[in-house]
Amino acid sequence: MEIGISTASFFSKSTTEDSFSIIKSLGFKTCEVFLTTFSEYKYEFGILLQERSEGIDVYSVHSLNQHYEPELFNIVERTRKDSEFYFEEVCNIAKILNAKYYTFHGPARLKKTKYSLDFQWISNRLFSLNTILSTITQGECLLAYENVHWTYFNDPSFFESLKKISQIKACLDIKQAMQSGIDIYSYIDVMHDRLVNVHLCDYNEKGELRIPGRGCFDFTKLFFKLISIGYNGPLMIEVYPKDYNNFDELAASKEYLEDCLNKAYKKFNKIGEIYGQD
């Protein structure tokens, strides 16, 4: 596993294309590219990102969900087709950047009433979208469905039902699990071998968001669990710009997380040695 960072962490402090120089200066080798507006979905912008990101592994791409993703599941074909236009633009960005995954939010929960979800419909749509993405990227990129407290996937039971009829991959987000009021390990137990990406953020006892190392979340415990289930993907710092004052704080956060990761590996190896002796 490796500590990476999402360009979303620099929103309003740097443009997407300029964030790569910051990422490099902080010592990160891998990142997720968060596309923040329609103009950033254009082919020409993808080429610019490709040039600026040289030397960085762009593991995943992410778009501003509200732009079009909910309508990819609309029952009206014309509406779906219009939203697929933007989806395909982002798929092309993924191809240009050689991204392995597209971090996906899907439909939002807009009403307080209980939703009765058609999981077969959702599965069929995810299959169609994955087919589009795979075709454009020659099979090099797939969707990774992220848990988000205001979307369909705001509870582990959603993914548990979905994975029975779908091969969809998963992205785990710490802050979103906390904001859903559900233990993060319940998500991990359901995602398990489908997990391909992890978003890292910290928070205090009041649930106020912090950069990793400034809150109360136990990252060593999390990393040990991920090692135990065989996860070997990146661990992406994804924080809001208000959560820190300067970029040096992100460098310190990276160092803190790397220390937690080393502790988790040592603990895992030590247990393995003891078990081997038995």
C-alpha positions as CSV (number, residue, x, y, z in Angstrom):
1,M,0.0,0.0,0.0
2,E,1.1,3.6,-0.7
3,I,-0.1,6.9,0.6
4,G,-1.5,9.0,-2.2
5,I,-3.6,12.2,-2.4
6,S,-6.6,13.5,-4.3
7,T,-6.4,16.7,-6.2
8,A,-9.7,17.5,-4.5
9,S,-7.6,18.4,-1.4
10,F,-6.4,21.5,-3.3
11,F,-9.8,22.8,-4.4
12,S,-9.9,26.6,-4.3
13,K,-6.2,26.7,-3.3
14,S,-4.9,25.5,-6.7
15,T,-6.3,24.7,-10.1
16,T,-6.5,21.0,-11.0
17,E,-3.6,21.2,-13.5
18,D,-1.4,23.2,-11.1
19,S,-1.9,20.8,-8.2
20,F,0.5,18.3,-9.8
21,S,3.5,20.5,-9.0
22,I,2.4,20.7,-5.4
23,I,1.8,16.9,-5.2
24,K,5.4,16.3,-6.5
25,S,6.9,18.8,-4.1
26,L,5.2,17.0,-1.2
27,G,6.7,13.7,-2.2
28,F,3.5,11.9,-3.4
29,K,3.9,9.3,-6.2
30,T,0.2,8.5,-6.8
31,C,-3.0,10.5,-6.9
32,E,-6.6,10.7,-7.7
33,V,-7.6,13.4,-10.2
34,F,-10.8,15.2,-9.2
35,L,-12.4,17.0,-12.1
36,T,-14.3,20.0,-10.8
37,T,-16.2,21.5,-13.6
38,F,-17.5,20.8,-17.2
39,S,-14.6,22.5,-18.9
40,E,-12.3,20.0,-17.2
41,Y,-14.1,17.1,-18.9
42,K,-12.8,18.2,-22.3
43,Y,-10.2,16.2,-24.3
44,E,-7.9,19.1,-24.5
45,F,-7.9,19.5,-20.7
46,G,-7.1,15.8,-20.4
47,I,-4.0,16.3,-22.6
48,L,-2.9,19.2,-20.3
49,L,-3.3,17.0,-17.3
50,Q,-1.3,14.3,-18.9
51,E,1.6,16.7,-19.5
52,R,1.5,18.2,-16.0
53,S,1.1,14.8,-14.3
54,E,4.3,13.3,-15.8
55,G,6.1,11.3,-13.0
56,I,2.9,10.8,-11.0
57,D,0.7,7.6,-11.2
58,V,-2.9,8.8,-11.7
59,Y,-4.6,5.8,-10.1
60,S,-8.2,7.1,-10.4
61,V,-10.4,9.9,-11.7
62,H,-13.4,11.4,-10.0
63,S,-15.9,13.9,-11.4
64,L,-18.3,16.3,-9.6
65,N,-21.1,13.8,-9.1
66,Q,-24.0,16.2,-9.2
67,H,-23.2,17.2,-12.8
68,Y,-24.6,14.1,-14.4
69,E,-24.1,10.9,-12.5
70,P,-27.6,10.7,-10.9
71,E,-29.2,11.0,-14.3
72,L,-27.3,8.0,-15.6
73,F,-30.0,6.1,-13.8
74,N,-33.0,8.0,-15.0
75,I,-35.8,5.9,-16.4
76,V,-36.1,8.2,-19.4
77,E,-33.7,7.2,-22.2
78,R,-33.2,10.7,-23.6
79,T,-32.1,11.9,-20.1
80,R,-29.7,9.0,-19.7
81,K,-28.2,9.6,-23.1
82,D,-27.6,13.3,-22.4
83,S,-25.8,12.4,-19.1
84,E,-23.8,9.7,-20.8
85,F,-22.3,12.3,-23.0
86,Y,-20.5,13.8,-20.0
87,F,-19.8,10.4,-18.6
88,E,-18.0,9.4,-21.8
89,E,-16.0,12.7,-21.7
90,V,-14.7,11.7,-18.3
91,C,-14.0,8.2,-19.5
92,N,-11.8,9.7,-22.2
93,I,-9.9,11.6,-19.5
94,A,-9.4,8.3,-17.7
95,K,-8.0,6.9,-20.8
96,I,-5.6,9.8,-21.4
97,L,-4.3,9.6,-17.8
98,N,-4.1,5.7,-17.8
99,A,-6.3,5.7,-14.7
100,K,-7.3,2.3,-13.3
101,Y,-10.5,3.3,-11.7
102,Y,-13.3,5.9,-11.9
103,T,-14.5,6.8,-8.5
104,F,-18.3,6.8,-8.7
105,H,-21.1,8.3,-6.5
106,G,-24.2,7.4,-8.4
107,P,-27.7,8.6,-7.6
108,A,-28.3,10.9,-4.6
109,R,-31.0,10.5,-1.9
110,L,-33.0,13.6,-2.4
111,K,-36.0,12.8,-0.2
112,K,-36.4,11.9,3.5
113,T,-38.9,9.1,2.6
114,K,-37.6,5.6,2.5
115,Y,-36.3,4.5,-0.9
116,S,-37.4,1.2,-2.5
117,L,-34.4,0.5,-4.7
118,D,-34.5,-1.8,-7.8
119,F,-31.2,-3.5,-7.4
120,Q,-31.5,-5.3,-10.7
121,W,-32.0,-2.0,-12.5
122,I,-29.0,-0.5,-10.7
123,S,-26.9,-3.5,-11.5
124,N,-27.9,-3.4,-15.2
125,R,-27.0,0.3,-15.4
126,L,-23.6,-0.2,-13.7
127,F,-22.9,-3.0,-16.2
128,S,-23.7,-0.7,-19.1
129,L,-21.6,2.1,-17.7
130,N,-18.7,-0.2,-17.0
131,T,-19.0,-1.5,-20.6
132,I,-18.8,2.1,-21.9
133,L,-15.8,2.9,-19.7
134,S,-14.1,-0.4,-20.5
135,T,-14.6,0.1,-24.2
136,I,-13.1,3.6,-24.2
137,T,-10.2,2.6,-22.1
138,Q,-9.6,-0.8,-23.7
139,G,-10.4,-2.5,-20.5
140,E,-7.9,-0.6,-18.4
141,C,-10.3,1.3,-16.2
142,L,-13.4,0.2,-14.1
143,L,-16.0,1.9,-11.9
144,A,-15.4,1.9,-8.1
145,Y,-18.6,2.7,-6.2
146,E,-17.9,4.9,-3.2
147,N,-19.9,5.0,0.0
148,V,-21.3,8.5,0.5
149,H,-23.8,9.5,3.2
150,W,-26.2,11.4,0.9
151,T,-26.3,8.8,-1.9
152,Y,-27.9,5.3,-2.5
153,F,-24.7,3.8,-1.1
154,N,-24.9,5.3,2.4
155,D,-25.1,1.9,4.2
156,P,-23.2,-1.4,3.9
157,S,-26.4,-3.2,3.2
158,F,-26.7,-1.4,-0.1
159,F,-23.4,-2.8,-1.4
160,E,-24.2,-6.2,0.2
161,S,-27.4,-6.4,-1.9
162,L,-25.7,-5.0,-5.0
163,K,-22.7,-7.3,-5.1
164,K,-24.9,-10.4,-5.2
165,I,-25.9,-9.5,-8.8
166,S,-23.0,-7.2,-9.9
167,Q,-19.2,-7.3,-10.2
168,I,-18.9,-3.7,-9.2
169,K,-15.7,-2.6,-7.3
170,A,-15.8,-0.4,-4.2
171,C,-14.1,2.7,-2.9
172,L,-14.1,3.3,0.9
173,D,-14.4,6.8,2.3
174,I,-13.6,7.3,6.1
175,K,-15.4,10.6,6.5
176,Q,-18.5,9.4,4.6
177,A,-18.8,6.4,6.8
178,M,-18.6,8.6,9.9
179,Q,-21.2,11.0,8.5
180,S,-23.5,8.0,7.8
181,G,-23.2,7.1,11.5
182,I,-22.0,3.6,10.6
183,D,-18.9,1.8,11.8
184,I,-16.3,1.8,9.0
185,Y,-15.4,-1.8,9.6
186,S,-19.0,-2.8,8.6
187,Y,-18.3,-1.3,5.2
188,I,-14.9,-3.1,4.9
189,D,-16.5,-6.4,5.8
190,V,-19.0,-6.0,3.0
191,M,-16.6,-4.5,0.4
192,H,-13.8,-7.0,1.2
193,D,-12.3,-8.3,-2.0
194,R,-14.1,-5.7,-4.1
195,L,-12.2,-2.9,-2.4
196,V,-9.8,-1.0,-4.8
197,N,-9.5,2.5,-3.4
198,V,-9.5,4.2,0.0
199,H,-10.1,7.9,0.8
200,L,-8.5,9.1,4.0
201,C,-9.6,11.9,6.3
202,D,-9.6,12.4,10.1
203,Y,-12.1,13.8,12.5
204,N,-12.4,14.7,16.1
205,E,-14.8,13.6,18.8
206,K,-17.4,16.1,17.6
207,G,-17.3,14.7,14.1
208,E,-15.5,17.8,12.8
209,L,-13.2,17.0,9.9
210,R,-9.4,17.2,10.2
211,I,-6.4,16.2,8.1
212,P,-5.0,12.8,9.1
213,G,-3.1,13.0,12.3
214,R,-5.1,15.9,13.7
215,G,-8.1,13.9,14.9
216,C,-9.0,10.8,16.8
217,F,-9.3,8.2,14.1
218,D,-7.1,5.1,14.5
219,F,-5.3,4.7,11.2
220,T,-3.0,2.0,12.4
221,K,-6.0,-0.1,13.2
222,L,-7.6,0.6,9.8
223,F,-4.4,-0.2,7.9
224,F,-4.0,-3.5,9.9
225,K,-7.5,-4.5,8.9
226,L,-6.8,-3.7,5.2
227,I,-3.6,-5.7,5.3
228,S,-5.5,-8.5,6.9
229,I,-8.0,-8.7,4.0
230,G,-5.2,-8.5,1.4
231,Y,-5.9,-5.0,0.2
232,N,-2.9,-3.6,-1.7
233,G,-4.3,-0.5,-3.4
234,P,-3.5,3.2,-2.6
235,L,-4.6,5.1,0.5
236,M,-5.6,8.6,-0.8
237,I,-5.6,11.6,1.4
238,E,-8.8,13.4,0.5
239,V,-9.5,16.5,2.7
240,Y,-11.2,19.8,2.3
241,P,-9.1,23.0,1.9
242,K,-10.5,24.5,5.1
243,D,-9.0,21.5,7.0
244,Y,-5.5,22.9,6.7
245,N,-3.6,26.2,6.3
246,N,-0.5,25.3,4.3
247,F,0.8,22.5,2.2
248,D,3.5,21.6,4.7
249,E,0.7,20.3,6.9
250,L,-0.2,17.8,4.1
251,A,3.4,16.6,4.0
252,A,3.3,16.1,7.8
253,S,0.1,14.2,7.4
254,K,1.7,12.0,4.8
255,E,4.6,11.2,7.1
256,Y,2.2,10.4,10.0
257,L,0.2,8.0,7.8
258,E,3.3,6.3,6.6
259,D,4.3,5.7,10.2
260,C,0.9,4.3,10.9
261,L,1.2,2.0,7.9
262,N,4.6,0.8,9.0
263,K,3.3,0.0,12.5
264,A,0.4,-1.9,10.9
265,Y,2.8,-4.0,8.8
266,K,5.0,-4.7,11.8
267,K,2.1,-5.8,13.9
268,F,0.8,-8.0,11.1
269,N,4.2,-9.6,10.5
270,K,4.7,-10.2,14.2
271,I,1.4,-12.0,14.5
272,G,2.3,-14.0,11.4
273,E,5.6,-15.1,13.0
274,I,3.8,-16.1,16.2
275,Y,1.2,-18.0,14.3
276,G,3.9,-19.7,12.2
277,Q,5.7,-20.8,15.4
278,D,2.5,-22.4,16.6
